[in-house]
């Protein structure tokens, strides 16, 4: 088999066989096929697309390029959740303890963030002593004992994806639904979950900016999961403004804990209930959506989700007193009021610009080598639909560098669109995609 023939075949719009896909993924991972040939193939895929079967085969070739995690020692149906990313998305910190408190095992592999804010692990590491470093046995024991654990993704998990993504990033071939879907799903399948719930974001702060593109990506990922025998469901949720109010690592931990105690933002709690409902249904813990919602809501009102989060933090070396007294979380030196420069209704908050404003402060990483400042970030005071007067506080900047704060403030003000006419209310959830099709709300 020759790489030249595979490139030619795809360039001419033909389907690749499973053997041809396996050949190029294995050869590239081992360093036997050069970048320039794989770049040519990726561009051919970009223009000529891939079929459902090709996409599933590419996903499994990437899964099999490294180690896969065997979670069979964990009791019950393991349901994983993945978000396509957004601004202020601290969902895992709230959702995992809620679902675990309902008795469903949550064995989660998470990554560090590259972009405007940290990933789930970066946020959790704002808590003194918290660590994701543990043996496989400790990870499995924690899930069996307290129903949840969060571990770091190892370099051996789908290494082909890491290599291919780096190449796509520099060859303008990132933006292809088959390549995006196989990249996400290869890591989820390799991580060993029995069933997968996907939170596919749509809007200015999402990877997919339009609703139709978001539904297309969701359908592609659900099809992959179904084709490889994993029960997969996708929820399409709004990311046209930040989720909740806090953007930044320690600030998001604080908001997540407040949500677990019943005092959090409505949109964050509702999204967690919607995603959690699907997780409970897939795990066989509830028979109807109504029953699942009731169970999840009860974990907040009874305090069991909050207690579960404390149990989880303690099990992974974290200082529980930080959760009990949120003032012990890392604090920024300066808290700066950002005031509206005009009067009217907030019609839009461009989420990715808020993300960039947080990144400027040091809440995220511009490169893999960048270090994160856990204390800095943004807390939004007014969201879309609010009426503000000139001089009203619309957000707070938490900064350790006043020069960075000035640049961040300008970016934040540019993100706010304020007009005379009140905007139409935008839904939080746009639909659910299952193996049986799309249900739009």
C-alpha positions as CSV (number, residue, x, y, z in Angstrom):
1,X,0.0,0.0,0.0
2,X,1.3,3.4,-1.0
3,X,0.5,6.8,0.6
4,X,0.6,8.4,-2.9
5,X,-2.3,6.1,-4.0
6,X,-4.4,7.0,-0.9
7,X,-3.9,10.7,-1.5
8,X,-4.8,10.3,-5.2
9,X,-7.9,8.3,-4.4
10,X,-9.2,10.9,-1.9
11,X,-8.3,13.8,-4.3
12,X,-10.5,12.2,-6.9
13,X,-13.4,12.1,-4.4
14,X,-13.5,8.3,-3.7
15,X,-14.0,6.6,-0.4
16,X,-11.0,5.2,1.5
17,X,-11.2,1.7,2.9
18,X,-10.7,0.9,6.6
19,X,-7.3,-0.6,5.7
20,X,-6.2,2.5,3.9
21,X,-7.2,4.7,6.8
22,X,-5.5,2.4,9.3
23,X,-2.4,2.4,7.1
24,X,-2.0,6.2,7.0
25,X,-2.9,6.8,10.7
26,X,-0.5,4.1,11.9
27,X,2.3,5.2,9.6
28,X,2.0,8.8,10.5
29,X,1.8,8.1,14.3
30,X,5.0,6.1,14.0
31,X,6.8,8.8,11.9
32,X,7.0,6.6,8.8
33,X,4.8,8.9,6.6
34,X,6.0,12.5,6.2
35,X,4.0,15.6,7.1
36,X,3.8,16.8,3.5
37,X,1.9,13.7,2.4
38,X,-0.5,13.7,5.3
39,X,-1.1,17.5,4.7
40,X,-2.0,16.7,1.1
41,X,-4.5,14.0,2.3
42,X,-6.0,16.3,4.9
43,X,-6.6,18.9,2.3
44,X,-8.2,16.3,0.0
45,X,-10.5,15.3,2.9
46,X,-11.3,18.9,3.6
47,X,-12.6,19.5,0.1
48,X,-14.1,16.0,-0.7
49,X,-15.4,15.2,2.8
50,X,-15.7,11.8,4.4
51,X,-18.6,9.4,4.5
52,X,-20.1,8.3,7.9
53,X,-18.3,5.0,7.6
54,X,-14.9,6.6,6.8
55,X,-15.4,9.0,9.7
56,X,-16.1,6.1,12.1
57,X,-13.0,4.2,10.8
58,X,-10.8,7.3,11.2
59,X,-12.1,7.7,14.8
60,X,-11.3,4.0,15.6
61,X,-7.9,4.2,13.9
62,X,-7.0,7.1,16.2
63,X,-8.4,5.3,19.3
64,X,-6.2,2.3,18.5
65,X,-3.1,4.4,17.9
66,X,-2.4,4.4,21.7
67,X,-3.7,3.0,24.9
68,X,-7.4,2.7,25.7
69,X,-8.6,2.8,29.3
70,X,-10.5,-0.2,30.6
71,X,-13.1,0.9,33.2
72,X,-14.7,-2.5,33.5
73,X,-13.8,-2.7,37.2
74,X,-16.1,0.2,37.8
75,X,-19.6,-0.9,38.9
76,X,-22.5,0.4,36.8
77,X,-22.9,2.1,33.4
78,X,-20.1,4.8,33.0
79,X,-21.5,7.9,31.3
80,X,-19.0,10.6,30.2
81,X,-19.8,14.2,29.3
82,X,-17.9,16.3,26.8
83,X,-18.4,20.0,26.0
84,X,-17.1,21.5,22.7
85,X,-15.9,24.4,24.9
86,X,-17.0,27.9,25.6
87,X,-16.6,30.9,27.8
88,X,-17.4,30.5,31.5
89,X,-18.1,26.8,31.0
90,X,-17.7,25.3,34.4
91,X,-20.4,22.6,33.8
92,X,-18.3,19.6,34.9
93,X,-17.7,21.1,38.3
94,X,-21.5,21.2,39.0
95,X,-22.8,18.4,36.8
96,X,-20.4,15.6,37.9
97,X,-21.3,15.8,41.7
98,X,-25.0,16.1,40.9
99,X,-24.9,12.9,38.8
100,X,-22.6,11.1,41.2
101,X,-25.0,12.0,44.1
102,X,-27.7,10.2,42.1
103,X,-25.5,7.0,42.1
104,X,-24.2,7.1,38.6
105,X,-20.4,6.7,38.2
106,X,-18.6,9.6,36.7
107,X,-15.1,8.6,35.6
108,X,-13.8,11.7,33.8
109,X,-10.6,12.3,31.8
110,X,-10.1,16.0,31.4
111,X,-7.5,18.2,29.8
112,X,-5.8,21.5,30.6
113,X,-7.1,24.5,28.7
114,X,-5.4,26.1,25.7
115,X,-7.2,29.4,25.1
116,X,-9.0,32.0,27.0
117,X,-9.4,30.1,30.3
118,X,-8.1,27.0,31.8
119,X,-9.7,23.5,31.3
120,X,-11.5,21.6,34.1
121,X,-8.2,20.5,35.6
122,X,-6.8,24.1,35.7
123,X,-10.0,25.2,37.5
124,X,-9.9,22.4,40.0
125,X,-6.2,23.1,40.7
126,X,-7.2,26.5,42.0
127,X,-8.2,24.5,45.1
128,X,-5.1,24.1,47.4
129,X,-3.7,20.6,47.2
130,X,-6.0,19.3,44.5
131,X,-4.3,16.8,42.2
132,X,-5.2,14.7,39.2
133,X,-2.0,12.6,39.6
134,X,-3.2,9.1,40.7
135,X,-2.7,5.5,39.7
136,X,-5.3,3.7,37.6
137,X,-6.2,1.7,40.8
138,X,-6.7,4.9,42.8
139,X,-8.9,6.4,40.0
140,X,-11.1,3.3,39.8
141,X,-11.3,2.9,43.6
142,X,-12.4,6.6,43.9
143,X,-15.2,6.1,41.4
144,X,-16.4,2.9,43.1
145,X,-16.2,4.5,46.5
146,X,-17.6,8.0,45.9
147,X,-18.9,7.7,42.4
148,X,-16.6,10.3,40.8
149,X,-13.0,11.0,39.9
150,X,-11.3,13.4,37.4
151,X,-8.0,12.4,35.9
152,X,-5.6,14.0,33.5
153,X,-5.4,12.8,29.9
154,X,-2.2,10.9,29.3
155,X,-0.1,11.4,26.2
156,X,-0.7,7.8,25.3
157,X,-4.5,8.4,24.8
158,X,-5.2,8.7,21.1
159,X,-1.7,10.0,20.2
160,X,-2.6,10.1,16.5
161,X,-5.2,12.8,17.2
162,X,-2.6,15.0,18.9
163,X,-0.3,14.7,16.0
164,X,-3.0,15.2,13.3
165,X,-4.5,18.1,15.1
166,X,-1.1,19.9,15.3
167,X,-0.8,19.4,11.5
168,X,-4.4,20.5,10.8
169,X,-3.8,23.7,12.9
170,X,-1.0,24.8,10.6
171,X,-2.5,23.7,7.2
172,X,-5.9,25.4,7.4
173,X,-7.7,22.0,7.7
174,X,-9.2,22.3,11.2
175,X,-12.7,23.4,10.0
176,X,-14.0,20.1,8.7
177,X,-16.9,18.3,10.4
178,X,-15.5,14.8,10.0
179,X,-12.1,15.8,11.2
180,X,-13.5,17.7,14.2
181,X,-15.9,14.9,15.1
182,X,-13.3,12.1,14.9
183,X,-10.9,14.1,17.0
184,X,-13.3,14.7,19.8
185,X,-14.8,11.2,19.7
186,X,-11.5,9.3,19.5
187,X,-10.5,10.7,22.9
188,X,-13.9,10.0,24.5
189,X,-14.0,6.4,23.2
190,X,-10.4,5.7,24.3
191,X,-11.3,7.0,27.8
192,X,-13.5,4.0,28.3
193,X,-17.0,5.3,28.9
194,X,-20.0,3.1,28.1
195,X,-22.2,6.0,27.0
196,X,-21.4,9.6,26.0
197,X,-23.4,12.9,26.4
198,X,-22.1,15.7,24.3
199,X,-22.7,19.4,25.0
200,X,-22.3,21.0,21.6
201,X,-22.1,24.8,21.9
202,X,-23.4,27.3,19.3
203,X,-22.8,31.0,19.0
204,X,-20.1,33.6,19.2
205,X,-18.1,31.8,22.0
206,X,-18.4,28.4,20.4
207,X,-16.3,26.5,17.9
208,X,-19.4,26.3,15.7
209,X,-20.8,29.8,15.3
210,X,-24.1,28.9,13.5
211,X,-26.9,26.7,14.7
212,X,-26.9,24.5,11.5
213,X,-23.2,23.8,11.8
214,X,-23.7,22.9,15.4
215,X,-26.4,20.4,14.6
216,X,-24.3,19.0,11.8
217,X,-21.3,18.4,14.1
218,X,-23.6,16.9,16.8
219,X,-25.2,14.5,14.3
220,X,-21.7,13.5,13.0
221,X,-20.5,12.7,16.6
222,X,-23.7,10.8,17.5
223,X,-23.3,8.7,14.4
224,X,-19.7,7.9,15.2
225,X,-20.7,6.8,18.7
226,X,-23.6,4.7,17.4
227,X,-21.4,3.1,14.7
228,X,-18.8,2.0,17.3
229,X,-21.3,0.7,19.8
230,X,-21.4,3.6,22.3
231,X,-24.8,5.1,23.2
232,X,-24.3,8.7,22.4
233,X,-26.6,11.8,22.7
234,X,-25.8,15.4,21.9
235,X,-27.4,18.5,23.4
236,X,-27.1,21.8,21.5
237,X,-26.7,24.7,24.0
238,X,-26.2,28.4,23.7
239,X,-22.8,30.1,23.8
240,X,-23.7,33.5,22.4
241,X,-22.9,35.0,25.8
242,X,-20.8,33.5,28.7
243,X,-22.4,30.7,30.7
244,X,-23.1,32.0,34.2
245,X,-21.3,35.1,35.3
246,X,-17.7,34.1,36.2
247,X,-14.9,33.7,33.6
248,X,-11.6,32.7,35.2
249,X,-10.3,29.7,37.2
250,X,-10.9,30.4,40.9
251,X,-13.8,32.6,40.1
252,X,-15.5,29.7,38.2
253,X,-14.8,27.3,41.1
254,X,-16.5,29.8,43.4
255,X,-19.6,30.1,41.1
256,X,-19.8,26.3,40.7
257,X,-19.8,25.8,44.5
258,X,-22.4,28.5,44.9
259,X,-24.5,26.6,42.3
260,X,-24.1,23.4,44.2
261,X,-25.4,25.2,47.3
262,X,-28.4,26.4,45.4
263,X,-27.3,30.0,44.9
264,X,-25.9,29.9,41.4
265,X,-26.9,31.3,38.0
266,X,-30.1,29.9,36.5
267,X,-28.6,29.2,33.1
268,X,-25.7,27.1,34.6
269,X,-28.0,25.0,36.8
270,X,-30.5,24.5,34.0
271,X,-27.8,23.3,31.5
272,X,-26.5,20.9,34.2
273,X,-30.0,19.5,34.8
274,X,-30.5,19.0,31.0
275,X,-27.2,17.3,30.5
276,X,-27.6,15.3,33.8
277,X,-31.0,14.2,32.7
278,X,-29.6,12.5,29.6
279,X,-26.8,11.0,31.7
280,X,-29.2,9.4,34.1
281,X,-31.4,8.1,31.3
282,X,-28.4,6.5,29.5
283,X,-27.2,5.0,32.9
284,X,-30.7,3.5,33.4
285,X,-31.0,5.4,36.7
286,X,-34.3,7.1,35.6
287,X,-37.0,6.0,33.2
288,X,-38.3,9.4,32.2
289,X,-36.9,12.9,31.8
290,X,-39.3,14.2,34.5
291,X,-38.0,11.6,37.0
292,X,-34.4,12.4,36.1
293,X,-34.9,16.2,36.5
294,X,-36.5,15.7,39.9
295,X,-33.6,13.5,41.1
296,X,-31.0,16.0,40.0
297,X,-32.9,19.0,41.5
298,X,-33.1,17.1,44.8
299,X,-29.3,16.8,44.9
300,X,-29.2,20.6,45.1
301,X,-32.1,21.1,47.6
302,X,-30.9,18.4,49.9
303,X,-27.2,19.5,49.7
304,X,-26.0,16.0,48.6
305,X,-24.3,17.3,45.4
306,X,-22.4,19.9,47.5
307,X,-21.3,17.2,50.0
308,X,-20.3,14.9,47.1
309,X,-18.1,17.7,45.7
310,X,-16.4,18.1,49.0
311,X,-15.9,14.3,49.2
312,X,-14.4,14.3,45.7
313,X,-12.0,17.3,46.5
314,X,-10.8,15.5,49.6
315,X,-10.3,12.2,47.8
316,X,-8.0,14.0,45.3
317,X,-5.9,15.7,47.9
318,X,-7.7,19.1,48.0
319,X,-8.2,21.2,51.0
320,X,-11.9,21.0,51.8
321,X,-11.8,24.1,54.0
322,X,-11.4,26.1,50.7
323,X,-14.8,24.8,49.6
324,X,-16.4,25.6,52.9
325,X,-14.9,29.1,53.0
326,X,-14.6,30.4,49.4
327,X,-12.6,33.4,50.6
328,X,-9.6,31.1,50.8
329,X,-9.5,30.6,47.0
330,X,-6.7,32.6,45.2
331,X,-7.6,36.3,45.1
332,X,-6.5,39.0,42.7
333,X,-4.9,42.2,44.0
334,X,-7.2,44.5,42.1
335,X,-11.0,44.4,41.5
336,X,-11.9,47.0,38.8
337,X,-15.4,48.1,38.0
338,X,-16.2,48.2,34.3
339,X,-18.9,50.8,33.6
340,X,-21.2,51.1,30.6
341,X,-20.3,53.9,28.2
342,X,-23.9,54.3,27.0
343,X,-27.5,53.7,27.8
344,X,-29.9,51.0,26.5
345,X,-30.6,47.3,26.4
346,X,-27.7,44.9,26.2
347,X,-28.5,43.1,22.9
348,X,-25.3,41.0,22.6
349,X,-22.2,40.0,24.6
350,X,-19.7,38.6,22.1
351,X,-18.6,35.6,24.2
352,X,-15.2,35.0,22.5
353,X,-14.2,38.6,23.1
354,X,-15.0,38.2,26.8
355,X,-12.8,35.1,26.6
356,X,-9.9,37.1,25.1
357,X,-10.4,39.8,27.8
358,X,-9.9,37.1,30.4
359,X,-6.9,35.7,28.5
360,X,-5.2,39.1,28.5
361,X,-5.5,39.2,32.3
362,X,-3.8,35.8,32.5
363,X,-6.8,33.4,33.0
364,X,-5.8,31.2,30.1
365,X,-2.8,30.0,28.0
366,X,-1.7,31.5,24.7
367,X,0.7,28.7,24.2
368,X,1.2,25.3,25.9
369,X,4.2,26.8,27.8
370,X,2.1,29.7,29.3
371,X,1.3,29.7,33.0
372,X,-2.2,30.4,34.3
373,X,-2.9,32.9,37.1
374,X,-5.8,31.2,39.0
375,X,-7.0,34.4,40.7
376,X,-7.7,36.6,37.7
377,X,-10.7,36.8,35.4
378,X,-14.0,38.6,34.9
379,X,-17.4,38.5,36.6
380,X,-20.2,39.8,34.5
381,X,-22.9,41.8,36.4
382,X,-25.3,42.5,33.5
383,X,-26.2,40.0,30.8
384,X,-28.2,40.1,27.5
385,X,-31.7,41.7,28.0
386,X,-30.7,44.0,30.9
387,X,-31.3,47.7,30.6
388,X,-28.3,49.8,31.7
389,X,-27.6,53.5,32.1
390,X,-24.3,55.2,31.2
391,X,-22.0,54.7,34.2
392,X,-23.7,51.5,35.5
393,X,-21.3,48.7,36.4
394,X,-21.6,45.9,33.8
395,X,-18.7,43.8,34.9
396,X,-15.8,43.4,37.3
397,X,-12.2,42.7,36.3
398,X,-10.1,40.7,38.7
399,X,-6.5,41.6,37.9
400,X,-2.9,41.3,39.2
401,X,-1.5,43.7,36.5
402,X,-3.0,47.1,36.0
403,X,-1.5,47.5,32.5
404,X,-3.1,44.2,31.4
405,X,-6.4,45.3,33.1
406,X,-6.6,48.5,30.9
407,X,-6.2,46.4,27.7
408,X,-8.7,43.8,29.0
409,X,-11.3,46.5,29.9
410,X,-11.2,47.9,26.4
411,X,-11.8,44.4,24.9
412,X,-14.6,43.7,27.4
413,X,-16.4,47.0,26.5
414,X,-16.2,46.1,22.8
415,X,-17.9,42.8,23.5
416,X,-21.0,44.6,24.8
417,X,-23.6,45.7,22.2
418,X,-26.0,48.2,23.8
419,X,-29.0,49.4,21.7
420,X,-32.4,51.1,22.2
421,X,-34.5,48.1,21.3
422,X,-34.9,45.2,23.7
423,X,-33.6,42.0,22.1
424,X,-35.6,38.8,21.6
425,X,-34.9,36.2,24.2
426,X,-32.5,33.5,23.0
427,X,-33.1,29.9,24.2
428,X,-30.5,28.1,26.3
429,X,-31.2,24.7,24.7
430,X,-31.8,24.4,20.9
431,X,-32.3,20.7,20.6
432,X,-31.2,17.2,21.2
433,X,-29.6,14.8,18.7
434,X,-29.9,11.0,19.2
435,X,-29.3,8.0,16.9
436,X,-33.0,8.4,16.0
437,X,-32.5,11.9,14.7
438,X,-32.8,15.6,15.6
439,X,-35.4,17.0,18.0
440,X,-35.4,20.8,17.8
441,X,-36.8,23.0,20.6
